[in-house]
């Protein structure tokens, strides 16, 4: 298990931590120059639990679309709070089926507490694991726990087409590509929250990234049910969204 991940995560609730989270949103920005030409949605699975790699992938594939799996290589095959994580063979199968495998650091590093050098080292170690598994290097990134400090944001900003956080919102002209918003499909209200942000993305002609973790009938507090994922995918397609991986969405924006 990646060090620190087995323990329950506690954000820095100090005044310093709160100020850092507020101010980092204003620093090291890379604004998107032009928004999408049509509404887009991405379905992402943080930490790539085995249920997401199996049930989640099957739900998307049955509808002719693909998802994005943010992988921390040190978690492969390990027990995590949302269930056992996928293994290298599962990652290879996902890639062969057309899903995106993206970077979530190697050790599920808390980028809100790490410095820039540590973040770069952990990201490079994750890329090495991808190569060892026969996978292409990742081109998009998600901050573990959604948190980031000034050092990691500055150091990682030019390494990926897009870096994703956890604050809710849509991606459109002016969005900070070094700290993009995303909306969680998690908990009892997750499906309805995701549905509201889909409506907002359609109204703006924007891109929304919906993320979850496990996909099972009895999900963890960070996951969703297969039915919820299926309904949201069906609704997005019915409302004219282009369902893209995060890397594909970035390419459509010229990133």
C-alpha positions as CSV (number, residue, x, y, z in Angstrom):
1,X,0.0,0.0,0.0
2,X,1.3,3.5,-0.8
3,X,2.5,5.1,2.3
4,X,-0.1,7.3,4.0
5,X,-2.9,6.1,1.8
6,X,-4.0,3.3,4.2
7,X,-4.8,6.0,6.8
8,X,-7.9,8.1,6.6
9,X,-7.1,11.3,4.7
10,X,-7.5,14.5,6.7
11,X,-7.1,17.8,4.8
12,X,-5.1,20.6,6.4
13,X,-7.8,22.6,8.2
14,X,-5.4,25.1,9.7
15,X,-5.7,28.8,8.7
16,X,-2.5,28.4,6.7
17,X,-3.9,25.4,4.8
18,X,-7.2,27.2,4.1
19,X,-5.3,30.2,2.7
20,X,-3.0,28.1,0.6
21,X,-6.0,26.3,-1.0
22,X,-7.6,29.7,-1.8
23,X,-4.4,31.4,-3.1
24,X,-3.1,28.5,-5.1
25,X,-6.2,28.8,-7.4
26,X,-4.8,32.2,-8.4
27,X,-1.2,31.1,-9.0
28,X,0.6,29.3,-11.9
29,X,-2.5,29.5,-14.0
30,X,-2.7,28.3,-17.6
31,X,-6.0,29.6,-18.9
32,X,-7.8,27.7,-21.7
33,X,-7.9,30.0,-24.8
34,X,-11.1,28.7,-26.4
35,X,-13.8,26.4,-25.2
36,X,-15.2,23.3,-26.9
37,X,-17.3,23.5,-30.0
38,X,-20.0,21.2,-28.5
39,X,-20.8,19.9,-25.0
40,X,-18.4,17.2,-23.9
41,X,-18.4,14.9,-20.9
42,X,-15.7,12.6,-19.5
43,X,-16.2,9.7,-17.1
44,X,-13.2,9.2,-14.8
45,X,-12.3,6.7,-12.2
46,X,-9.8,7.8,-9.6
47,X,-7.4,5.2,-8.2
48,X,-8.8,2.7,-10.7
49,X,-10.5,0.2,-8.3
50,X,-11.0,-3.2,-9.8
51,X,-14.8,-2.7,-9.9
52,X,-14.3,0.4,-12.0
53,X,-11.9,-1.4,-14.3
54,X,-14.4,-4.2,-14.8
55,X,-18.0,-3.1,-14.2
56,X,-17.4,0.5,-15.0
57,X,-15.6,-0.3,-18.2
58,X,-18.3,-2.7,-19.3
59,X,-21.0,-0.1,-18.8
60,X,-19.2,2.5,-20.9
61,X,-18.2,0.0,-23.6
62,X,-21.8,-1.3,-23.9
63,X,-22.7,2.3,-25.0
64,X,-19.7,2.6,-27.4
65,X,-17.8,5.1,-25.2
66,X,-14.6,5.0,-23.1
67,X,-13.4,6.3,-19.8
68,X,-10.3,7.6,-18.1
69,X,-8.6,5.8,-15.2
70,X,-6.3,7.9,-13.0
71,X,-3.7,5.4,-11.8
72,X,-1.3,5.4,-8.9
73,X,0.9,2.5,-9.8
74,X,1.8,1.7,-6.1
75,X,-1.8,0.9,-5.5
76,X,-2.0,-1.8,-8.2
77,X,-3.6,-4.9,-6.7
78,X,-3.7,-3.3,-3.2
79,X,-6.6,-3.0,-0.8
80,X,-7.8,0.6,-0.8
81,X,-10.7,2.3,1.1
82,X,-12.9,1.8,-1.9
83,X,-11.9,-1.8,-2.6
84,X,-9.0,-3.7,-4.3
85,X,-7.4,-1.6,-7.0
86,X,-6.8,-2.9,-10.6
87,X,-3.7,-4.8,-11.5
88,X,-1.2,-4.4,-14.4
89,X,-3.1,-7.0,-16.5
90,X,-6.3,-5.0,-15.9
91,X,-4.6,-1.8,-17.0
92,X,-3.3,-3.4,-20.2
93,X,-6.8,-4.7,-20.9
94,X,-8.3,-1.3,-20.4
95,X,-5.8,0.3,-22.7
96,X,-6.4,-2.3,-25.4
97,X,-10.1,-1.6,-25.2
98,X,-9.4,2.1,-25.8
99,X,-9.7,3.6,-22.3
100,X,-7.3,6.2,-21.1
101,X,-4.8,5.5,-18.4
102,X,-3.8,8.7,-16.8
103,X,-1.5,9.8,-13.9
104,X,-2.4,10.1,-10.3
105,X,1.2,10.1,-9.0
106,X,2.9,6.8,-8.1
107,X,2.2,6.7,-4.3
108,X,-1.0,8.7,-4.2
109,X,1.0,11.6,-3.0
110,X,-0.7,14.5,-1.2
111,X,0.4,17.3,-3.5
112,X,-1.0,19.8,-1.0
113,X,1.7,18.9,1.5
114,X,4.6,17.8,-0.9
115,X,7.1,20.2,-2.5
116,X,7.6,20.5,-6.3
117,X,10.6,18.2,-6.4
118,X,8.8,15.4,-4.6
119,X,5.8,15.7,-6.9
120,X,8.0,15.5,-10.0
121,X,9.8,12.5,-8.7
122,X,6.6,10.6,-7.9
123,X,5.1,11.4,-11.3
124,X,8.3,10.2,-13.0
125,X,8.2,7.0,-11.0
126,X,4.6,6.5,-12.2
127,X,5.6,6.9,-15.8
128,X,8.3,4.3,-15.3
129,X,5.8,1.9,-14.0
130,X,3.6,2.5,-17.0
131,X,6.5,1.8,-19.3
132,X,7.3,-1.4,-17.4
133,X,3.7,-2.5,-17.9
134,X,3.9,-1.9,-21.7
135,X,1.6,1.2,-21.5
136,X,2.0,4.6,-23.1
137,X,3.1,7.4,-20.8
138,X,0.1,9.4,-19.4
139,X,-0.7,12.8,-20.8
140,X,-3.3,14.0,-18.2
141,X,-3.1,14.1,-14.5
142,X,-5.3,14.3,-11.4
143,X,-4.1,15.6,-8.0
144,X,-4.7,12.9,-5.3
145,X,-7.3,14.1,-2.8
146,X,-7.8,17.1,-5.2
147,X,-5.3,19.1,-3.2
148,X,-2.2,21.0,-4.5
149,X,0.3,23.4,-3.2
150,X,2.3,26.1,-5.1
151,X,5.4,24.0,-5.7
152,X,3.7,20.9,-7.3
153,X,1.3,23.1,-9.3
154,X,4.3,25.0,-10.8
155,X,6.5,22.0,-11.3
156,X,3.8,19.8,-12.9
157,X,2.1,22.4,-15.0
158,X,4.1,21.9,-18.2
159,X,4.2,18.1,-18.0
160,X,0.6,17.3,-18.8
161,X,-2.0,18.6,-21.3
162,X,-4.4,19.0,-18.3
163,X,-4.2,18.7,-14.6
164,X,-7.4,18.0,-12.7
165,X,-8.5,18.9,-9.1
166,X,-11.9,18.2,-7.3
167,X,-13.6,21.6,-7.1
168,X,-16.9,21.4,-9.0
169,X,-17.4,23.3,-12.3
170,X,-17.2,23.0,-16.1
171,X,-14.3,23.5,-18.4
172,X,-14.7,26.4,-20.8
173,X,-12.7,29.4,-22.0
174,X,-10.6,30.8,-19.2
175,X,-10.5,27.6,-17.2
176,X,-7.1,27.0,-15.5
177,X,-5.7,23.9,-17.2
178,X,-3.3,23.4,-14.3
179,X,-6.2,23.0,-11.8
180,X,-9.3,22.0,-13.7
181,X,-12.7,21.4,-12.0
182,X,-14.4,18.0,-11.8
183,X,-17.7,16.8,-10.3
184,X,-17.9,13.7,-8.2
185,X,-20.5,10.9,-8.7
186,X,-20.3,9.8,-5.1
187,X,-22.5,9.3,-2.1
188,X,-26.3,9.4,-2.0
189,X,-26.6,12.7,-3.8
190,X,-23.8,12.1,-6.3
191,X,-26.0,11.2,-9.3
192,X,-28.2,14.2,-8.9
193,X,-25.3,16.5,-8.4
194,X,-23.7,15.1,-11.6
195,X,-27.0,15.6,-13.5
196,X,-27.1,19.3,-12.5
197,X,-23.6,19.8,-13.8
198,X,-24.4,18.0,-17.0
199,X,-27.2,20.5,-17.5
200,X,-24.8,23.4,-16.8
201,X,-22.3,22.0,-19.3
202,X,-25.0,21.7,-22.0
203,X,-26.3,25.2,-21.3
204,X,-22.7,26.6,-21.7
205,X,-21.6,24.3,-24.5
206,X,-18.8,23.3,-22.1
207,X,-16.9,20.2,-21.0
208,X,-17.6,18.5,-17.6
209,X,-15.4,15.8,-16.1
210,X,-17.5,13.4,-13.9
211,X,-15.4,11.3,-11.6
212,X,-16.0,8.4,-9.1
213,X,-14.0,5.6,-7.6
214,X,-15.6,2.1,-7.2
215,X,-18.6,1.0,-9.2
216,X,-20.7,-1.6,-7.4
217,X,-24.2,-2.1,-6.1
218,X,-23.0,-1.3,-2.5
219,X,-20.4,1.5,-3.3
220,X,-18.1,3.1,-0.8
221,X,-18.7,6.7,0.1
222,X,-16.4,7.6,-2.8
223,X,-18.1,5.4,-5.4
224,X,-21.3,5.0,-7.3
225,X,-23.6,2.2,-8.4
226,X,-23.6,0.6,-11.9
227,X,-27.1,1.8,-12.4
228,X,-26.1,5.4,-11.6
229,X,-23.2,5.3,-14.0
230,X,-25.4,3.8,-16.7
231,X,-28.1,6.3,-16.3
232,X,-25.7,9.3,-16.5
233,X,-24.0,7.9,-19.6
234,X,-27.4,7.4,-21.3
235,X,-28.6,10.9,-20.4
236,X,-25.4,12.5,-21.7
237,X,-25.7,10.7,-25.0
238,X,-29.4,11.5,-25.3
239,X,-28.6,15.2,-24.7
240,X,-26.0,15.3,-27.5
241,X,-22.9,15.2,-25.4
242,X,-19.7,13.9,-27.0
243,X,-18.3,11.4,-24.5
244,X,-14.6,11.6,-24.5
245,X,-11.6,10.4,-22.4
246,X,-9.8,13.3,-20.7
247,X,-6.9,13.0,-23.2
248,X,-9.3,13.1,-26.1
249,X,-11.1,16.1,-24.7
250,X,-7.7,17.9,-24.3
251,X,-6.8,17.1,-27.9
252,X,-10.2,18.5,-29.1
253,X,-9.2,21.7,-27.4
254,X,-5.8,21.8,-29.1
255,X,-3.9,21.0,-26.0
